[in-house]
């Protein structure tokens, strides 16, 4: 009887940890996608604002 309770407890706790791990991984994936989209937006906005002139280089 005790072994069933122990095994059940381990399975329940393991399941909860697994669900939390999956949730955290999903949140990180969504945040990464958001940041990548934001970066692309900023790159395109920057290109439209200040096009790079190939004739004059600021460090020459």
C-alpha positions as CSV (number, residue, x, y, z in Angstrom):
1,X,0.0,0.0,0.0
2,X,2.8,2.4,0.9
3,X,4.6,1.7,-2.3
4,X,1.6,2.7,-4.4
5,X,1.3,6.1,-2.5
6,X,5.1,6.7,-3.0
7,X,5.0,5.9,-6.7
8,X,1.8,8.0,-7.2
9,X,3.4,10.9,-5.5
10,X,6.6,10.7,-7.6
11,X,4.5,10.5,-10.8
12,X,2.4,13.5,-9.8
13,X,5.4,15.6,-8.8
14,X,7.3,14.6,-11.9
15,X,4.3,15.5,-14.1
16,X,4.0,18.9,-12.5
17,X,7.7,19.6,-13.0
18,X,7.4,18.4,-16.6
19,X,4.4,20.7,-17.2
20,X,6.3,23.7,-15.7
21,X,9.4,22.9,-17.8
22,X,7.3,22.8,-21.0
23,X,5.5,26.1,-20.0
24,X,8.9,27.9,-19.4
25,X,10.3,26.5,-22.7
26,X,7.2,27.8,-24.6
27,X,7.5,31.2,-22.9
28,X,11.1,31.5,-23.9
29,X,10.4,30.5,-27.4
30,X,7.6,33.1,-27.7
31,X,9.9,35.8,-26.2
32,X,12.7,34.8,-28.7
33,X,10.3,35.1,-31.6
34,X,9.1,38.5,-30.4
35,X,12.6,39.8,-30.0
36,X,13.6,38.5,-33.5
37,X,10.6,40.3,-35.0
38,X,11.4,43.4,-33.1
39,X,15.0,43.3,-34.3
40,X,13.9,42.8,-37.9
41,X,11.6,45.8,-37.6
42,X,14.3,48.0,-36.1
43,X,16.8,47.0,-38.8
44,X,14.3,47.9,-41.6
45,X,13.3,51.1,-39.9
46,X,16.9,52.1,-39.5
47,X,17.6,51.3,-43.2
48,X,14.7,53.6,-44.2
49,X,15.8,56.4,-41.9
50,X,19.5,56.6,-42.7
51,X,20.5,54.8,-45.9
52,X,24.2,54.1,-46.0
53,X,26.2,56.1,-48.6
54,X,28.9,54.0,-50.1
55,X,30.9,56.9,-51.4
56,X,31.7,58.5,-48.0
57,X,32.9,56.3,-45.2
58,X,33.1,58.0,-41.7
59,X,36.3,56.3,-40.7
60,X,38.4,57.3,-43.7
